[in-house]
Amino acid sequence: MSAVSVQHEGATGSPDRATKGGHVAISLKRTGALALPFVKVLIPGESGAGKTRACAHLDDVVILSAEEGLLSIRDQNKPYIQINSIGDLYEAYEWLTSSTEAKAFNAVAIDSISEIAEVVLGEERRSGKGAKDPRAAYGEMQDKMAGVIRAFRDLSGHHVVMTAKVEKGATDMGEVRYCASMPGKKLTADLPYYFDEVLPVRVHRTGETVERVFQCRDDGIWHAKDRSGRLDMWEPYDLKALIQKIGGGR
């Protein structure tokens, strides 16, 4: 880390930042010195693609489950918290940020964020503004889910993985497009921007052979992204190894 002085002529900023001689002290840092990050991953996938099982690839993971798909990882004996309401999710967040027990985990998986959003939408439709105006229910759901997604994404000291359903849509040119799906167009459009990595689970079938892989780059049909720049177009179906390749494995 280096300290540099920047000429401060005629500035109207806060006086407490100025040093003698009319200069401001700036702490200059270099990106190469950044600590290896904890990775924030969105895993979209069709039903049965293996989204839940991908979460179980991680060793010290706690799963926040809003789905009935945990049977696929029964053999893994992974710890999980059942999420049946937005209140359950708030309590899980409080536990993760304040509990000594939670420090044993370096990864949190929400399975799935789409299902939780649908639960919240149902709650809003039954009560509050949404009981009278369906449009208000969507607005309240979007606000709550945006806050929840940001809060979990910004958890310190944890890899954060969220699975999501997939929606088949079309571009303005009529081309087929697959992307993570949420209730409401705005939340669906905003969701990928919250994450470093958007990695759909793709299933390739050749006769009786089934191969699962992560797609890490957009191909114009499936939305995907790799902000790290370290992943190939296709990566083996091993989330632990994938995170280690990015450089965030701990």
N, C-alpha and C positions, 0 to 999 in steps of 0.2 A: 504494500500500500504506500502511495506517495502523497505528500501534501503539496498543493500548488496554490499560488495566489493569483486571483483574477482581478484585473483593474475594475474598479467599481465607481464609474464616473456618472454622476447624475442619476443614480439608481434610486428607486422609491421603495425598495424592499424593506424587510424587517431590520431595524437598527442593530439588533443583537447579533446579526450575522457579520457585521462589518468589523474589521480590525483596524488598528492604527494605520494611518496613511490612506484610508479609503479603499482598502482591499477586503475581499471576502476569501476566507479559507475554504477550499474545496478539497474533499477527500477523493483522490483519483484512484480508481481500482482497475484491475484487468480481469477480463472474463476467464482467462486461463487459470486464475487462482480460485475460481468458484469450486465449492465442494461438490462432489458427485451428488446429483439430485435424487430425491425420491420422486418416482415417476407417477404421473396421473394419466390413467388409461381408460378409454371408453372402448368396450368390446360389443359391437352390434352383432347380431346373428339371428338366423331364422330358427324356428322351433326345432329342437333336436340337434342343432349344430354343434353343441358342446360348450356353450358359454359358461354354464355353472362349473363344469369340470375344469375349464381353463383356470377359474379362480382357485381351485384346489391344488393347482400346480405349485402355489406358493407355500413355503414352509410355515412361517409364523403369521398366518392370516386368520382374521375373524370375519365371518360372513354375516352380513345383514340381509336376511332373506325375506322377501315378500312374495315368493313363488312357492309352488309345491314341487319344485324340481330337484330337491336335495337328495332324492332317492338315488340319483345318478352318482353321487359321491358318498354314499353310505359306507363304502369300504374304506374311505379316507379318514373317517372319524374326526372331521374338522369341527372346531367350535363355531357356533352360530347363534345369532339373536333373531328371533322371529319379529318381523315388522308387520303389524296389522293396521297401523294408523300413523299419521304424521307425529302424534305424540310419542309413539314408540321410537320414531326416528330421532326426535329431539333428545329423548332419554339416552339413546345409544350414543349420540354425539357427546352429551354431558359425561357419560361414563368413559368414553375414549379420551376426553381431554382432562379428566380430573382423577380417574381411578388409578391406583397403583397397579392393580391387576392388569389393566389395559396396556401397561408399558411392556408386557411380555410379547406384544404383537407389533410387527413392523409393517404390516399390510392390512388394509381394510377393503373388503369387497362388498359392494351393494348389488344385489341380484334380485330383481332388476330395477333400474331407475324408472323404466317405463311403467312397470307394474305399480310402483309406489306413487307415481304421478296419477295413475288411474284411480288409486285408492283415495288420494287427496281430492281429486275432482269429484268423486262420489260423495265425500264428506261435505264439500262445498255446495253440492246440489241439494243436499238434505237440510242444510242449515245456513244461517246468515243471508247475505245478499243473493247467493245463488239459488235459494229456495224460490225466489220470486222472478229472477232474471237469469236464465242459463248462461247468457254472455258474461254476466258478473262472476259466475262460478268459474269460468275459464280464466278470467282475469285474476281472481284470487288464487287459483291453483298455480298459475304461471308465476306470480309474485313469490309465493311460498316455495315453489320448487327451485326457482332461481337462487333464492337465499340458501336453501339446503345444499344445492349442488356446489355453490361457491364455498360454503362452510366446510364441507367434507373435502373438496378439492384442496383447500388450503390447510388441511390438517398437517401440522409439522411432525416430522419424524416417522411418517408412514408413506408407503406406496398406497395409492388409492385407485381401485379398479371399480368401474361401474359397467354392468352389462345392460344391454338395451335390445328391445325388439327391433325388427327391420321393417321398413315401409317401402313398398314398390311404388314408385311414382314416375313422372315423366318430365322432361325438360320442356322449355318453351318451343323447342324444335320437334317435340314428340318422341324424343329418345328415352328409352327405359333408364331409370335411375334408382338405385337402392341406397337407402341411408337409414341411420338410427331413427326410431320412431318414438314420439311422445304425443300425448293428447294436446291438440292445438297446433296450428301452423307455426306460430312464433316460437314456441318452446322447441319444436322439432328443428327449426332453422338455427336457433341459437345454440343448441346442445353441443355440437362439435367444437365450438370456439372455447369451451371451458377446459379443454384437455390438450395435453402435449401430444398424445398419441390416440389416433382413432384406428383401431385394428380389427376389422371384421373377421370372424371365424368363417372360413369358406370350407365347404365339403365337396371334395372331388370324388366321384364314383366311376370306377372302371370295372364293369361286370360286377362281381361280388366284392371287389376291393374298395374300401372306403378310406380316403386319406383326408385328414383335417389339417389345415394350414391357416396361418394368419396372413391376411393381405395388408401390406404396410404402405402402399402408395395408391393413389387414385388412378383408376383406369378409364374414367369417363362413364362407367356404369355403376361401380360400387364406390361410394365415398370412403376414402381412407387417407390418413396422413401420418407422417413420422417427422416430428419437429426436431428430433435428435440428429437426423441425417445419417444414422449409422445402420439402419436396417435395409435389407434387400426387399425387393418387391414381394417376395414370398418368404416367410419364415416358418420353421417347424412349429408344430403345435405344442409348445412348451413355454408357458408364460414366464417361468422362473429364468430360463436360459435367455429369453428375449430381453427381459429387464436387465440382466447382467450384461448383455451385449450393448445395450444403450449406455451402460456405465453407471447405473444406479443400484445395482445389486448389493445388498448389505445383509 
